[in-house]
Amino acid sequence: MKLNYQFPTRAVKHWDTWIGDRDLADIAVAAEECGFDMVSTTDHPFPAQDWLANGGHHAFDPFVALSFMAAATRRVRLLTFVLVAGYRNPYLTAKAAASLDRLSGGRLVIGMGAGYQRAEFDVLDASFADRGPRFDAAIAALRAAWSGEVVERDDEFFPAHGHVMLPRPAQRPGPPVWIGGNSKAAMRRVAEVADGWLPFEQPAAMAAITGTPELRADQIGERIERLREMRSALGRPAEFEVCFSPAPTRDPERTAEQLSAVLPEYERAGVTSVSIDSQARSIDNCLSEIEFLGKALAPST
Amino acid sequence: MRFDVQHAIADPAWTPEILLSPSAVTRFARAAEDCGYSSIGFTDHPAPSAKWVRNGGEGSSDPFSALGFCAAVTLLRHAIALLGATPTVAEVAALWTEESV
């Protein structure tokens, strides 16, 4: 079982005092040294005050933050967790992703979601009502641009005629695309076009805020099985990456205890990675949590 | 007077060994700093037309991804340089304390 480390999103709001003399690179280096397979960032360029007051958080730009972390590390993969598909023109996203994939030596994973915050779509001049079809079109646009060929495509949302994006990403044909969320639409994208899935354990109370459907940990196996059937029926490889985010806890010891008990079960269900959503209150706690969880949970190599 | 150095843009037959490999961009950023430049730059051409590329256009890096990377490799070498200098016992003790909290 591989592990992702999502540094504390709550810290970003008061980053200067939280991080002190250290920086994001220290977190990435610690995660790499302690056996984590991935580090990640969220994507909220300009959140609305209402959402921030209801459990929302600030974020770094994912490409800037992950490039910074890539420069300090050699092995750990870099996950956008998740990039909101509709916030950016997909050709700009393709360019940022291709550059980061190059600069990291092919370590980028594009986690993408449909997004749910209408106000943030509005302020970014992004289209909310048709974000679903635009998301589908964006995935196709990313892959067309990553070909490095002259792109000629008619498309309802992102037509391109006679454009070329160089250099190509280091990974071929491009970085893997994993879809975030528990919805039927997210699962359809995993079945039809994506390389992986990022489901979140979602108690009913959280589901009410995020709008993504409730998902209990004991349901993950049946969902994965269903997706394997859907993919096989479409002639795609049945196996795919599944990075599951269990509901976070504040206490690393409790996290380690709970997770080590269920990891074998997750593995049997087809989960390939588990994401730790850190709640650490200080950088020192964050770094010692990484070490503790790495020792307790990372596969010994 | 301050000087900026702009990262090379490439012709369509650009070689990955020169542009955008982690080690090449690291060397570029550190060399610029060593040679006294006060800033480095990358152009912004995410999806140029094929015609423009054919006429001597470029392969380029996304400026935010590239500058994020360069910020880290220039910052980190200072940390390494600090550690590389012969430290006093007190400095070693201070580092040890910080890192073990």
HADDOCK unambig.tbl for C-alpha pairs under 7 A between the chains (distance, minus, plus):
assign (segid A and resid 63 and name CA) (segid B and resid 64 and name CA) 6.97 0.50 0.50
assign (segid A and resid 63 and name CA) (segid B and resid 65 and name CA) 5.51 0.50 0.50
assign (segid A and resid 64 and name CA) (segid B and resid 64 and name CA) 5.66 0.50 0.50
assign (segid A and resid 64 and name CA) (segid B and resid 65 and name CA) 5.19 0.50 0.50
assign (segid A and resid 64 and name CA) (segid B and resid 68 and name CA) 4.82 0.50 0.50
assign (segid A and resid 65 and name CA) (segid B and resid 68 and name CA) 6.79 0.50 0.50
assign (segid A and resid 67 and name CA) (segid B and resid 65 and name CA) 5.48 0.50 0.50
assign (segid A and resid 67 and name CA) (segid B and resid 68 and name CA) 5.28 0.50 0.50
assign (segid A and resid 67 and name CA) (segid B and resid 69 and name CA) 4.79 0.50 0.50
assign (segid A and resid 68 and name CA) (segid B and resid 68 and name CA) 4.89 0.50 0.50
assign (segid A and resid 68 and name CA) (segid B and resid 69 and name CA) 4.67 0.50 0.50
assign (segid A and resid 68 and name CA) (segid B and resid 71 and name CA) 6.88 0.50 0.50
assign (segid A and resid 68 and name CA) (segid B and resid 72 and name CA) 5.15 0.50 0.50
assign (segid A and resid 71 and name CA) (segid B and resid 69 and name CA) 5.32 0.50 0.50
assign (segid A and resid 71 and name CA) (segid B and resid 72 and name CA) 5.89 0.50 0.50
assign (segid A and resid 71 and name CA) (segid B and resid 73 and name CA) 5.98 0.50 0.50
assign (segid A and resid 72 and name CA) (segid B and resid 72 and name CA) 6.76 0.50 0.50
assign (segid A and resid 91 and name CA) (segid B and resid 46 and name CA) 7.00 0.50 0.50
assign (segid A and resid 91 and name CA) (segid B and resid 47 and name CA) 6.81 0.50 0.50
assign (segid A and resid 92 and name CA) (segid B and resid 46 and name CA) 6.03 0.50 0.50
assign (segid A and resid 95 and name CA) (segid B and resid 46 and name CA) 5.45 0.50 0.50
assign (segid A and resid 95 and name CA) (segid B and resid 62 and name CA) 5.86 0.50 0.50
assign (segid A and resid 96 and name CA) (segid B and resid 62 and name CA) 5.01 0.50 0.50
assign (segid A and resid 96 and name CA) (segid B and resid 65 and name CA) 6.01 0.50 0.50
assign (segid A and resid 99 and name CA) (segid B and resid 61 and name CA) 5.29 0.50 0.50
assign (segid A and resid 99 and name CA) (segid B and resid 62 and name CA) 5.74 0.50 0.50
assign (segid A and resid 99 and name CA) (segid B and resid 65 and name CA) 6.30 0.50 0.50
assign (segid A and resid 100 and name CA) (segid B and resid 65 and name CA) 5.62 0.50 0.50
assign (segid A and resid 102 and name CA) (segid B and resid 20 and name CA) 6.04 0.50 0.50
assign (segid A and resid 102 and name CA) (segid B and resid 21 and name CA) 6.07 0.50 0.50
assign (segid A and resid 103 and name CA) (segid B and resid 20 and name CA) 5.87 0.50 0.50
assign (segid A and resid 103 and name CA) (segid B and resid 21 and name CA) 5.62 0.50 0.50
assign (segid A and resid 103 and name CA) (segid B and resid 22 and name CA) 4.68 0.50 0.50
assign (segid A and resid 104 and name CA) (segid B and resid 22 and name CA) 6.22 0.50 0.50
assign (segid A and resid 105 and name CA) (segid B and resid 22 and name CA) 6.49 0.50 0.50
assign (segid A and resid 150 and name CA) (segid B and resid 50 and name CA) 6.29 0.50 0.50
assign (segid A and resid 162 and name CA) (segid B and resid 49 and name CA) 5.64 0.50 0.50
assign (segid A and resid 162 and name CA) (segid B and resid 50 and name CA) 5.28 0.50 0.50
assign (segid A and resid 163 and name CA) (segid B and resid 47 and name CA) 5.91 0.50 0.50
assign (segid A and resid 163 and name CA) (segid B and resid 48 and name CA) 5.56 0.50 0.50
assign (segid A and resid 163 and name CA) (segid B and resid 49 and name CA) 4.12 0.50 0.50
assign (segid A and resid 163 and name CA) (segid B and resid 50 and name CA) 4.88 0.50 0.50
assign (segid A and resid 164 and name CA) (segid B and resid 47 and name CA) 5.86 0.50 0.50
assign (segid A and resid 164 and name CA) (segid B and resid 48 and name CA) 5.99 0.50 0.50
assign (segid A and resid 164 and name CA) (segid B and resid 49 and name CA) 6.12 0.50 0.50
assign (segid A and resid 164 and name CA) (segid B and resid 50 and name CA) 5.45 0.50 0.50
assign (segid A and resid 165 and name CA) (segid B and resid 46 and name CA) 6.57 0.50 0.50
assign (segid A and resid 165 and name CA) (segid B and resid 47 and name CA) 5.20 0.50 0.50
assign (segid A and resid 165 and name CA) (segid B and resid 48 and name CA) 6.80 0.50 0.50
assign (segid A and resid 166 and name CA) (segid B and resid 59 and name CA) 4.55 0.50 0.50
assign (segid A and resid 166 and name CA) (segid B and resid 60 and name CA) 6.55 0.50 0.50
assign (segid A and resid 167 and name CA) (segid B and resid 59 and name CA) 5.47 0.50 0.50
assign (segid A and resid 167 and name CA) (segid B and resid 60 and name CA) 6.82 0.50 0.50
assign (segid A and resid 284 and name CA) (segid B and resid 101 and name CA) 6.41 0.50 0.50
